[in-house]
Amino acid sequence: MTLTNINTLLAAMPFSERMAYGGQVFVVGILTVFAVLTILWFVLMLFRLFAYDIPAKRKAKAQKTQIAEAPAEAPAEITPAPETQESDDGELIAVITAAIEAYNSQSGSSLPFRVVSYKRVKGANGWNGNDTNETI
């Protein structure tokens, strides 16, 4: 059937039949979309199974057998880590606190504060590694 034949056929139909035909086309379209989405979902599940789950199980099994087969070694002597990191952190916190207090006293703000916790960030400049990723 050509498009002109369909148009003449639809023009000859009463309004209720045209609405029923439109409803059928709508339902078939929606079912087709959901069928394709379901097929894509299954394909993605298979990809996850073969790309992530099975290799992870193989890797875990290999690690277990490697640990079981490894000979027991004599415990090595544990040397304490140098404590310069802790003292540097204390000095760093003191300097930061003093800088914030100096800024507050210059700006006229009298908000009380105290350092409760701190967290080191990656990157030499504290930009979470963005300084190394940027190219100029």
Salt bridges, closest charged atoms under 4 A:
ASP53 OD2 - ARG48 NE 3.93
ASP89 OD1 - ARG120 NH2 2.53
